[in-house]
Every structure is written in C-alpha cells, then in structure tokens.
Amino acid sequence: MVDHDARTACLDSYLAAAGFDAVWFARPDAFAWLTGGDNSPVDADGLGVAAAGYVPGEDPALRAVAPAGEATRIAAEELPDGFAVETVPWHESLPAAVADASPAETAADFDAPGIERIDAARLRQPLTEADVERYRSLAEETAAAVERVCRELGPEDTEHEVASALRIALSSGAMSAAEVRVAGSERAEAYRSPPAGAGELGDYAVVSVTAERGGLHASLSRTIAFDPPARFEEQFRTAARVEATALAATEAAVASDGTAGDVFDAVAEAYDELGASEALDAGEQGGAAGFARREWLAAPGAEAPVRAPMGYAYNPVVGGARSEDTYLVEAGENPFECLTATPNWPTFEVEAVGYDRTLERHAPYAP
C-alpha cells in the first residue's frame, strides 16, 4: 500500500517551496506514485483517463477527476480510501476539467489552461520505506518468473515463443510486462536490444524484461548460453564490469550529492579502460528506476540528482552480451541490494573500474 502520509508530507514541502496551492498528476507513473492505482487507458499525449491531485485547501485534500463511464470504476478499483472523486462529462477534456477544479496557483504533470507544467520525476525520489517493501516483492516475483521460463529454453525455440511465455508468466503474478525483449544470437549481435522476432534462439539468447505492478518497475536481463562463440565470455565480463562501475559510481554520487552526469562519466571511463569505448554510443546505459522504467538516464551532462534509497538499473551491452539487474542503493555500510536476484542462477564476481568495489553478477546459464 502507498504511504499517503509520506506522500502528502513530500507534496506539502514541494508546494511550500514552489509557491503552489495544488498539484495534479495524469501521467501513469505519477498517478501510480500518488494513488497506487492505474489510470489506463493512455491517450496519444501520454495521459491516463483520470487525474489525481493534492489540494490542501479542500476536504479531503486527496482528489481525483475522471470522466463519466470511468469514474465509478476508477473510484472502486484504482483509488484507496480517502480520495474524493469528481465525475465530469465524458466529452470534456481532462486537462480542462482539472483546471476548473483547481485553485489559481496549481501545478500539473500535463498541459492545462492556466496551470504550470512540471516534471514529477524528482518528487518520486527517493523511495519511501513502504515503496521499498513493495519493490522487493515485485522484483523477487519478476526474477522468479523470468528464471522459470529461461531454464526451460532450447536453441530451437523462437524469440516470439519465449516472449509469449514470459508475458504469461508475469501475468500470473498480477504483473504487467512493460517491456519484453528476446534476442537469439544472430539478432543479439546485429542489434543492441531488439524486440522478439520470428527466428530461433541459436547459439545463445538474451532475455530482457521490465515488469510493472502498482506503478513500480523492475528490470533484469538473463543470458542462456547453448553454444556461444569464444569471444562471448569476455564480452559478457566486460559488460558486467561496466555495470558494477555504474553502481559504484552511484554509491559515490549519493555520498557527494553527485548527478546522473557523474555516473555517465564513470561508465564512459570504464568502457574506455576495458577497450570497449564504441559500446558507449550504441544506446542508453540505464539509470534510476522506480515509478518509471527509468526515472533518469545516465547521460552526458545530465543534472538529475542521485538519491537514496532508490532503485537503479544499468544495462551495458558489449557485442551481444548484456548485464542488467535492478538494485536498491542505500547510503551506509552495505549500499547494494540486488532486488532481481535469481538464486538458482550461476554468478561470478567482477571488479568495478576505478572503485574499490567487487560485486556478484549473474553469469550466462548453460543448460
């Protein structure tokens, strides 16, 4: 369950600092952060069918706006007790309805008449204690579902078949498959992170999953090695060392009030040191995770603050090899907790580049 005392305390601080009297959320990640519910379906602008807000001058202060035909269901199935729900005509736009229901000085994570647009991502960081407990449960169940499917695979299975099996396994745990990518050896080496195709897995397979429940997102990748080429082991170890470096840099950034750009710089140095600098420009390297698949990305000059406790999922790729898990990073003596650990999967230890940190990472599984 969402800790609404913590949410409203966070929003009270934000409103006081920013000079607003109310704030509203209609994008699914922020709606889920405030309510724990789902406001799908989502329109072409990325807005859900309902908006949730905090209006301290009202009683109750937690409120929602939804159109006729959706409001009753949203109230019954997606909102906890304590929310007042206003039903508006189905033909009225949601942003206009929110503007009509708001005081003069209002912020929102969407465009609306007379309302200031904000980025809600920083409000969702760091995670609360209640968020962390829900995150642990989601990540553990996600990892178990992925492991069950992956341990049954053979080189003749097709990428589409594996993706379908993963979606079914996740749905059995009341999780939605926010992202499922499956690449056999041929496509894993040709493309950095392709969606599932029609071909067979071949010499090895890279499976990448992001699951969502209650707004939280857990990501992991696993490799099944049937008969990989000789170069693959070294590529995989390189990717794992870059991932360990990103996590060590995250720990350092938490301690020094660093930024996402600082983490990127450490990742870039690791690739260069390990002789794989070309992999840096091939695609995103991951970043903070929580109520979005990535709350921010490690990127050149990125200014997002690095907070704790927070989820982090880095996903370096070298050749066809990919290393990825969702970690909880906290300040203190034991800062790393692999939330998506698969305990029956082989592991190996790798050293971060430029940091006195050694982490246990998931290795390719050879059936």
N, C-alpha and C positions, 0 to 999 in steps of 0.2 A: 504494500500500500504506500501511496505517496504521503510523505510527512508534510502536511499542509501548514503546520506551524512554522517549519523551516522555510517553506516556500514564501509564505506571507512576510516573514521576517526579512528574507532576501529582497522581496519586492518593496517593502517599506523603506529599506536602505536605498534601493535604486531610485524610487520616486522622490525621496527627500533630496538626494544628491542631484538628480536631473531636473527637478522642478516640475514634475508632472503630478496630476491628480488621479490618473488611472492608466492601466496598461492592458492591452488585449493581444491575444495570440490566435492565429488561424492556420498557421503552417503546422503540419502534423507533428514535427519534432517538438516544437514549443507547446502546442496544445497538450501533447502527452506528458511533457515535463510538469505542467501545472495540474493536470487532471488525472493522469494515469490512464486515460482513455484514448480512443481512436476516433478522429473526425473525418475518416474517409467516407465517401469518395473524394478525390482531389481533382480540382479543375485545372485548366490549362495554365493558370498563373501560379499553381502550386499551393492553392488554398484549399483547406478542407471544407466540408459542408457546414461546419459550426465554428464559432469563435468562443474562446474562454477568456475571461478577464478578471482583473482585480481592481475594484473601485472602492477604496476605503471609506468614502463618504456614504455608501449605500449599506443597507442591512438586508440580506447578508452581503459581504463585500466580494465574495467569490460569485461570479455570474457567468452566464453563457447566453449566446444568441444563436438561434437555429431556425431554419425555415419550416413552415407547415409541411407535414409529410415526413420530417426528420426529427423534429424537436422532441416528440414523445419517446422515440427510440433512444435518442442521444441521452435524454434525462434518465431513462431506465437502465441503460446498458453501459454507458460510457462515462457517466459522471458520478462521483461519490456523493454522499450526503453533504449538505451544506452549500450546494450551488443553487442559485436561483436561475431558472431558465425562461428566457423571453422568446415567445414564438412570433415570428414575423411572416408576412405573406411570402409564399413560395417564389413569386415573381420579383421580389425586391432583392437588390444586390446585398450580399453580406457586408461588404465594407460600408455601404450607406446605412445599413441598419445599425452597425456598431457605432458609427458617427452620431446617429440620432440618440443612442442610448448612453452617450458618454458626456462627461463634463468638458469644459472648454480646453483644459490642458491635458491632452491624452496622447499616449504613445501606442504604437502597434507594430507588429512584425509584418505588416502588409500596407499597401497604399489605400488610404481612405480620405474622404473630404475633411479638411481641417484637422487632420491627425498627423503627428510626426512619425515617420517611418524609422524603426530601429532594427538593429541586428540583435536577436535574442540569444545568440550562442554564448556570449560571456555570462549571461545570467544563469546558464545551466552548469557553470563550472565554479567551484569543484563540486563533486558528488557529495550528497549527504550520506549519513550512516545507513538510512533506510534504502537509498539508491544502491549503495554498495551491496547490501544483502540481496536485493533483487537481481543485481548484476551477476553476483556469484551463481545464483540459481539458474539464470538464463544461460550463462556461459558454460556451466557444467553440463546442462542438458543438451546444448548445441554441440559441444565437443563429443558427447556420448553418441549422439545421433550420427554425426559425421564418421566417427570411428566404426560404428556398426556397419555402415554402408561400405566404407573403404576396405575393410578387412575381407569383404566377400567378392572383391572385384578380380577380374581376369583380363588379360591383354585383348581378348576378343570382344569384350563389352564395348558398346558405343558410348560416346560422350553424352548423347541425348538420354540414353537409358540411365546412366549414372546420375545425371541432373534430375531426372524424374524421381529416382529412388531417394535422393537427398531431400527433395521438396516434400515427399510423402513422410519421410522420417521426421522432419522438422514439424510438420503439421500435427503429428501425433502428440507432440508436446505443447500444443497450442502456441507454437511459434510460427511466424511468417518468414518466408525466405526473401529477405530484402535483396539479396544478391546470391546467385549460384553460378559459378563458372567452373567448367570442366574442360581440360585440355589434355589430349593424348600427346605423346612425344613429338609427333610431327608438327602439330599446331603450337605446342608449347614453345618450341624453338623458333617458329616462324613469327609468332605474335606474342606480345608481352603478357596479356591477360584476357584471352578470348572467351566469349560465351561458348556454351556447348555446341558442337557441330554434329554431323552425322557419322563421322569416321570412328574407327576402332581406337582403343587406347594405345595399343602398340607396346613399345619398349618400357614406357613409364607413363604415369598420369599425374597431373597436378590438379587438385580439387581445392577451390576457394569458396568459402561460404560466409555470408553475413546474415545472421538471424536477428529478428526483432520480436520483442514482446514487451508490452507495457511502455513502449516508446524507447527502450534501451536497445542497443545494437552490439552484438558480439561477433567478431570476425576471426577466422582462422583458415590456414591452408595446410593441406597434408599431401605428401607425395607417396605414391605407390610405385615401387621400382621392380619391374618384372625382369628386364634385361637392359639396364641403362648403359649408355656409352661410357667409356673410360673417363672422359673429361667431366662427367656429371657430378661425381663426388666432390671434386674440388670446387666446382661452381656452387654447389649447394652449401659447402662450408663457408665460402666467401659471402654468400647471401646471409647466412646465419650470423656471421661476424659483423656484418653491417647492421643487422637488426639489433644485435647486442650493443653495438656502439650507439645506436639511436636511443635505446633505453637508458644507457649510462649517461648520455648527454641530457636526457630528460630529467634524470635524477639531479644532475648538476644544475640544470636550469631552474628546477624547483628551489634549490638551495640559494641561488643567486639572483632570483627574480628575472630569469632569462626569458627568451622569447622563442617562438617557433622557428625563427630565422637562425638562432643559435644552434638548434638541433639540426637544421639542414646543413649548416656549415660543418658540423661534426660528421654527418653522413657523407658529405662530399669528400672530406679528408680521408675517411675510411675507404671509400671506393678507390680513391687515388692511390693510397698506400697499398691496397691489395691488388692493384693492377687491373681494375675493372671500371675505370672512370667513365667509359662510354655508357654504362648502365644508369648513370645518374640522370641523363637526359631522356631516357627511354619511357619514363612515365612517373606517376606520383609515387612517393616513398612512404605515405601514411602519415599518421599524426594522432591527435587526441580523438578519443571515441567515447560515446555516451548516448545522448538522445538524438544524435545523428550518426551515420556511419563514420564520418569524420567531422568532428566539431571544428577542427582546423587542420590544415596540411603543413607539414614541414616544407617550406619553400624559401627561395632566396629573399632575404629582407623581410620575411613575414613577422609582424609585430604582435601577434596573439600571445598573451602571457601563458606561461607553462605553470599549471596549477596542480595541487594535490590535496586530497586524494582524487584521482581521476583515471579513467580508462585511457590506454594508449595502444594503438595497433599500427605497427610499422610493417611494410610489405616489400622489402627489397627483392629484386629479381636479377639474376645473373644467368645469361643464356636461357635455358629452360627451367632453371631452379628458382624456387620461391620459398621464402621463410616468413611465416606470419602467425602471430597469436595475439590475443587481447590480454594485456597486462593491467593490473591495478598498480599504480605507482603512488606510494605514500612517502611522506617525509619521515626520516627516522633510521634506525639501525638496519631494518630489513625492508627496503623500499619496494621490492618487486614481488608480485604475486601473479603467477600465470593463471588467469581465470579460465582459459580454454584448454587446460592441460588434458591430455588423453593418457591416462595412467598405464594402459596396456600397449603403448606405442614406444618404439625404440627412441632413445635420446642420446645425445653426446654433448660434451662441454665445449664452449667456444669462448675466446677472449675478446673483449671489446678492444677496438683500436684507439689508443690514446688515453685509456682509462684503466684503472686497476680494478676491473670487474670481469668476472667469469660467470657465464650463465649456462644453464642446462637448456638445450633446444631440442625440438623434435626432429629426428632424422628421417630419411626415407625409409619406408616399410617395405621389406622384401618378403612377399608371401611364401 
